[in-house]
Amino acid sequence: MDSLSAFLQRVIDYIEPLAERLGALGLALVAFLDSSFLSLPQVTDALIVALTLKQPSHWFVHAVATTLGSVAGCLALFYVARKGGEAFLRSRFKESHINRGLDLFQRHGWLSITVPSILPPPTPFKLFVLLAGMASIRLWTFIGAVAIGRGFRYGGEAWLTYRYGEQATGFIRDNLPVVSMVVAGVVLVGGLGLIVWRRRQRVSA
C-alpha cells in the first residue's frame, strides 16, 4: 500500500504542474486518459482536490471539466466495444461472466453504469463500459449514466475541498471508498425505485 501511495504521489507531482497550468482543461485531459486507454487509479481524484485547494472558487468548473473529460474517455472505450470489443472481452473473460454482465444491463440499464462510475478503484469500471458497448446501450443513455455517476463523485470531492479546505484532503483520502459506496447505494436504491415506478406507470396507462 505504501509503495502504491508513493507511486501515485510521484505521478501527481509530475502531472499537477502541467494540469495546473492548463487549469480546467488539464483536469479534463487527465480524466479523459484515466477513463479511456490509461489507468491512473485515484490520480484524477487527488488532482481535483489539489487544484481546488489552490483555486477554491473554481470548484464547480473543476468538477464539470473532470466529469466531461471522464465522459469523453468512456465514450472512446464505448465505441471500441461497439466496433470489436466483444472479441476482445471473450478472449480474456469467461463466457459466464460476460453473459452475467450483459444480463445485468438488460435488467437494470443505466444503473449498471452509474453505480460503478461512482465507485473508486479497484472497481473494474472500464469492464462495465466495454460491456455497455457490447449490450448496445443507447448512446445518450450511456452518456447520461456516466455523467451522473462521475458528477456525483468529482462534484462531491470538489465541493468538500471548497467547503472544508485542507481538512477535506485527509477525509477524502481515508474515506473515499466508504463514502462512494454509500452514495452509490443511495443512487442504486433511488434508481431502482424510479425504474419500478415507471414500470407501474406503463402498466396502469
KEKENU-235338 format. One record per residue: z, x, y of N, C-alpha, C in turn. Coordinates in steps of 0.2 Angstrom, whole numbers, padded with zeros to 4 digits, always signed. Layout:
ZXYZXYZXY;...
END
This chain:
+0000+0004-0006+0000+0000+0000+0000+0004+0006;+0004+0010+0006+0004+0014+0012-0002+0018+0013;-0006+0020+0008-0012+0023+0009-0017+0018+0011;-0017+0012+0009-0022+0007+0012-0020+0005+0019;-0014+0005+0021-0012+0004+0028-0014+0010+0032;-0014+0016+0030-0016+0022+0033-0024+0022+0034;-0027+0020+0029-0035+0019+0030-0037+0014+0035;-0033+0008+0034-0035+0003+0039-0034+0006+0046;-0028+0009+0047-0027+0012+0054-0032+0017+0056;-0034+0021+0052-0040+0026+0054-0046+0022+0056;-0048+0017+0052-0054+0013+0054-0053+0010+0060;-0047+0007+0061-0046+0003+0068-0046+0008+0073;-0043+0014+0073-0043+0019+0078-0050+0021+0080;-0055+0021+0075-0062+0023+0076-0066+0018+0079;-0065+0011+0077-0069+0006+0079-0066+0003+0086;-0059+0003+0087-0056+0000+0093-0059+0002+0099;-0060+0009+0100-0063+0011+0107-0070+0008+0108;-0074+0008+0103-0081+0005+0103-0081-0002+0105;-0076-0006+0101-0076-0013+0102-0073-0015+0108;-0068-0011+0111-0065-0012+0117-0071-0011+0123;-0075-0006+0122-0080-0005+0127-0085-0011+0127;-0086-0013+0121-0091-0019+0121-0088-0026+0122;-0081-0026+0122-0077-0032+0123-0078-0037+0118;-0080-0043+0120-0080-0049+0115-0086-0047+0110;-0091-0044+0113-0097-0043+0109-0095-0038+0103;-0091-0033+0105-0088-0029+0099-0085-0032+0094;-0080-0037+0096-0077-0041+0091-0082-0045+0087;-0087-0048+0090-0092-0052+0086-0096-0047+0081;-0097-0041+0083-0101-0037+0079-0097-0035+0073;-0090-0033+0074-0086-0031+0068-0085-0037+0064;-0084-0043+0066-0083-0049+0062-0089-0050+0058;-0095-0049+0061-0102-0050+0058-0102-0045+0052;-0101-0039+0053-0101-0034+0047-0096-0036+0042;-0090-0037+0044-0085-0039+0039-0086-0045+0035;-0090-0050+0038-0091-0056+0034-0098-0056+0030;-0102-0050+0031-0108-0050+0028-0109-0045+0023;-0111-0039+0024-0113-0034+0019-0108-0028+0019;-0103-0028+0023-0097-0023+0023-0091-0026+0021;-0086-0023+0019-0079-0025+0018-0074-0021+0022;-0071-0025+0027-0066-0021+0031-0060-0026+0031;-0056-0026+0025-0051-0030+0024-0046-0029+0030;-0044-0035+0033-0039-0036+0039-0041-0032+0045;-0046-0028+0045-0048-0024+0051-0050-0029+0057;-0053-0034+0056-0055-0039+0061-0049-0042+0064;-0044-0044+0059-0038-0047+0061-0034-0042+0066;-0033-0036+0064-0030-0031+0068-0033-0030+0074;-0040-0030+0074-0043-0028+0080-0043-0034+0086;-0043-0040+0083-0042-0045+0088-0036-0045+0091;-0030-0044+0087-0024-0043+0090-0023-0037+0095;-0026-0031+0093-0026-0026+0098-0029-0027+0104;-0035-0030+0104-0039-0031+0110-0036-0037+0115;-0033-0042+0111-0030-0047+0115-0023-0044+0118;-0020-0040+0115-0014-0037+0118-0016-0033+0125;-0022-0030+0125-0024-0027+0131-0027-0032+0136;-0030-0037+0134-0033-0042+0138-0030-0049+0137;-0024-0051+0138-0021-0057+0135-0025-0063+0138;-0027-0063+0144-0031-0069+0147-0037-0070+0144;-0040-0065+0140-0046-0066+0136-0045-0069+0129;-0039-0071+0128-0038-0073+0121-0043-0078+0118;-0045-0083+0122-0049-0088+0119-0056-0085+0118;-0059-0081+0123-0065-0078+0122-0065-0074+0116;-0060-0070+0115-0060-0066+0109-0060-0070+0102;-0056-0075+0102-0056-0080+0097-0063-0083+0095;-0066-0085+0100-0073-0088+0100-0078-0083+0097;-0078-0077+0100-0083-0072+0099-0082-0069+0091;-0076-0069+0089-0074-0066+0082-0076-0072+0078;-0075-0078+0079-0077-0084+0075-0085-0084+0074;-0088-0084+0080-0095-0084+0080-0098-0078+0076;-0096-0072+0077-0098-0066+0073-0097-0067+0065;-0091-0070+0063-0090-0071+0056-0095-0076+0054;-0096-0082+0057-0101-0087+0055-0107-0084+0054;-0110-0080+0059-0116-0077+0058-0117-0072+0052;-0111-0068+0051-0111-0064+0045-0111-0068+0038;-0108-0074+0038-0108-0078+0032-0114-0081+0031;-0118-0083+0037-0125-0086+0036-0129-0081+0033;-0129-0074+0034-0133-0069+0031-0132-0069+0024;-0126-0070+0021-0124-0070+0014-0127-0077+0011;-0126-0082+0015-0128-0088+0013-0135-0089+0011;-0139-0086+0016-0147-0086+0015-0149-0081+0009;-0145-0075+0008-0146-0071+0002-0145-0075-0004;-0140-0079-0005-0139-0083-0011-0144-0088-0012;-0146-0091-0006-0152-0096-0007-0158-0093-0010;-0160-0087-0008-0166-0084-0010-0166-0080-0016;-0160-0078-0019-0160-0075-0025-0153-0073-0027;-0148-0076-0024-0141-0074-0026-0139-0076-0033;-0142-0081-0035-0140-0084-0042-0141-0079-0047;-0146-0075-0047-0147-0070-0052-0142-0064-0052;-0140-0063-0045-0135-0058-0044-0128-0060-0047;-0126-0066-0045-0120-0068-0047-0119-0069-0055;-0125-0071-0058-0125-0072-0065-0125-0066-0069;-0127-0060-0066-0127-0054-0069-0120-0051-0068;-0115-0053-0064-0109-0050-0063-0103-0054-0064;-0104-0061-0065-0098-0065-0066-0100-0069-0073;-0094-0072-0076-0095-0076-0082-0098-0083-0080;-0102-0085-0084-0106-0091-0083-0101-0097-0082;-0095-0097-0086-0090-0102-0085-0087-0102-0078;-0086-0096-0075-0083-0095-0068-0088-0098-0063;-0094-0096-0064-0099-0099-0059-0100-0106-0059;-0100-0109-0065-0100-0116-0066-0094-0120-0063;-0088-0117-0064-0082-0120-0061-0082-0120-0054;-0085-0114-0051-0086-0114-0044-0091-0119-0041;-0096-0119-0044-0101-0124-0042-0099-0131-0043;-0095-0133-0048-0092-0139-0049-0087-0141-0043;-0083-0135-0041-0079-0136-0035-0082-0138-0029;-0088-0136-0028-0092-0138-0022-0095-0145-0023;-0096-0147-0029-0099-0153-0030-0093-0159-0028;-0087-0157-0030-0082-0162-0029-0078-0162-0022;-0078-0156-0019-0074-0155-0013-0078-0153-0007;-0085-0151-0008-0089-0150-0002-0087-0145+0002;-0086-0146+0009-0085-0142+0014-0078-0139+0013;-0073-0142+0010-0066-0139+0009-0067-0133+0005;-0071-0133+0001-0072-0127-0004-0074-0120+0000;-0076-0121+0006-0077-0116+0011-0072-0115+0016;-0070-0120+0019-0065-0120+0024-0058-0117+0022;-0056-0119+0016-0049-0116+0014-0049-0109+0013;-0054-0106+0009-0054-0099+0008-0056-0095+0014;-0059-0098+0019-0061-0094+0025-0055-0093+0029;-0049-0097+0028-0043-0096+0032-0039-0091+0029;-0039-0090+0022-0035-0085+0019-0037-0078+0020;-0032-0073+0020-0034-0066+0021-0035-0063+0014;-0038-0057+0014-0039-0053+0008-0032-0053+0004;-0032-0053-0003-0038-0052-0007-0042-0058-0009;-0042-0064-0005-0046-0070-0007-0053-0068-0007;-0057-0069-0013-0064-0067-0013-0068-0072-0009;-0067-0072-0003-0071-0077+0001-0079-0076+0001;-0081-0070+0000-0088-0069+0000-0091-0072-0006;-0087-0073-0012-0090-0076-0018-0091-0083-0016;-0086-0086-0012-0087-0093-0011-0093-0095-0006;-0094-0090-0002-0100-0090+0002-0107-0090-0002;-0107-0085-0007-0113-0085-0011-0114-0091-0015;-0108-0094-0018-0108-0100-0022-0111-0106-0018;-0109-0106-0011-0111-0111-0007-0119-0111-0006;-0122-0105-0006-0129-0105-0005-0132-0107-0012;-0129-0105-0017-0132-0107-0024-0131-0115-0025;-0126-0118-0022-0125-0125-0023-0129-0129-0018;-0133-0126-0014-0137-0129-0009-0133-0134-0004;-0127-0131-0002-0123-0135+0003-0128-0135+0009;-0127-0141+0013-0131-0142+0019-0130-0137+0024;-0135-0134+0028-0133-0129+0032-0128-0130+0038;-0129-0136+0041-0124-0137+0046-0117-0139+0043;-0117-0141+0037-0110-0142+0034-0107-0136+0033;-0111-0131+0030-0108-0124+0029-0106-0121+0036;-0110-0121+0041-0108-0118+0047-0102-0121+0050;-0101-0128+0050-0095-0131+0052-0089-0129+0048;-0090-0129+0042-0084-0127+0037-0081-0120+0039;-0086-0115+0039-0084-0108+0041-0081-0108+0048;-0084-0111+0053-0081-0111+0060-0074-0114+0060;-0073-0120+0056-0066-0122+0057-0061-0118+0054;-0063-0115+0048-0058-0110+0045-0057-0104+0049;-0062-0101+0051-0062-0095+0054-0059-0096+0061;-0060-0102+0064-0057-0104+0071-0050-0104+0070;-0047-0107+0065-0040-0108+0064-0037-0101+0063;-0040-0097+0059-0037-0090+0058-0037-0086+0064;-0043-0085+0067-0044-0080+0073-0041-0083+0079;-0042-0089+0080-0039-0093+0086-0031-0092+0086;-0029-0093+0080-0021-0093+0079-0019-0086+0080;-0022-0081+0078-0020-0074+0079-0020-0072+0087;-0026-0074+0090-0027-0073+0097-0022-0076+0101;-0020-0083+0100-0016-0087+0104-0009-0084+0103;-0007-0082+0097+0000-0079+0096+0001-0073+0099;-0004-0069+0099-0004-0062+0103-0003-0064+0111;-0007-0069+0113-0007-0070+0120+0000-0073+0122;+0003-0077+0118+0009-0080+0119+0015-0076+0118;+0015-0072+0113+0021-0068+0112+0020-0060+0112;+0014-0058+0114+0013-0051+0115+0015-0046+0109;+0018-0041+0110+0019-0036+0105+0023-0039+0099;+0028-0044+0101+0031-0047+0096+0027-0050+0090;+0021-0052+0092+0016-0056+0088+0013-0051+0083;+0013-0045+0085+0009-0040+0080+0013-0039+0073;+0019-0038+0074+0023-0037+0068+0023-0044+0064;+0024-0049+0067+0024-0056+0064+0018-0057+0060;+0012-0056+0063+0005-0057+0060+0004-0052+0054;+0006-0046+0055+0005-0041+0050+0010-0042+0044;+0016-0045+0045+0020-0046+0039+0020-0053+0036;+0017-0058+0040+0017-0064+0038+0010-0068+0037;+0005-0064+0039-0002-0067+0039-0003-0071+0032;-0002-0068+0026-0004-0071+0020+0000-0078+0020;+0007-0078+0021+0011-0084+0021+0008-0089+0026;+0007-0087+0032+0005-0092+0037-0002-0095+0035;-0006-0090+0033-0013-0093+0031-0013-0098+0026;-0008-0097+0021-0008-0101+0015-0005-0108+0018;+0000-0108+0022+0002-0114+0025-0003-0118+0029;-0007-0115+0033-0012-0118+0037-0017-0120+0032;-0019-0116+0027-0024-0118+0023-0022-0125+0019;-0016-0125+0017-0013-0131+0014-0013-0137+0018;-0012-0136+0024-0012-0142+0029-0019-0144+0029;-0024-0140+0030-0031-0141+0031-0033-0145+0024;-0031-0142+0019-0033-0145+0012-0031-0152+0011;-0024-0153+0013-0022-0160+0012-0025-0165+0017;-0026-0162+0023-0029-0167+0028-0037-0168+0026;-0040-0163+0024-0047-0164+0022-0048-0168+0016;-0043-0168+0011-0044-0172+0005-0042-0179+0007;-0037-0180+0012-0036-0187+0015-0042-0190+0018;-0045-0186+0022-0051-0188+0025-0057-0190+0021;-0058-0186+0015-0063-0187+0010-0061-0194+0007;-0055-0195+0005-0053-0201+0001-0054-0207+0006;-0052-0206+0012-0053-0212+0017-0060-0214+0018;-0064-0209+0019-0072-0210+0020-0075-0214+0013;-0072-0211+0007-0075-0215+0001-0073-0222+0001;-0067-0223+0003-0064-0230+0003-0068-0234+0008;-0070-0231+0014-0073-0235+0019-0080-0237+0016;-0083-0232+0012-0090-0234+0010-0090-0239+0005;-0084-0239+0000-0084-0244-0005-0083-0251-0002;-0079-0251+0004-0077-0258+0007-0082-0260+0011;-0087-0256+0013-0093-0258+0018-0098-0263+0014;
END
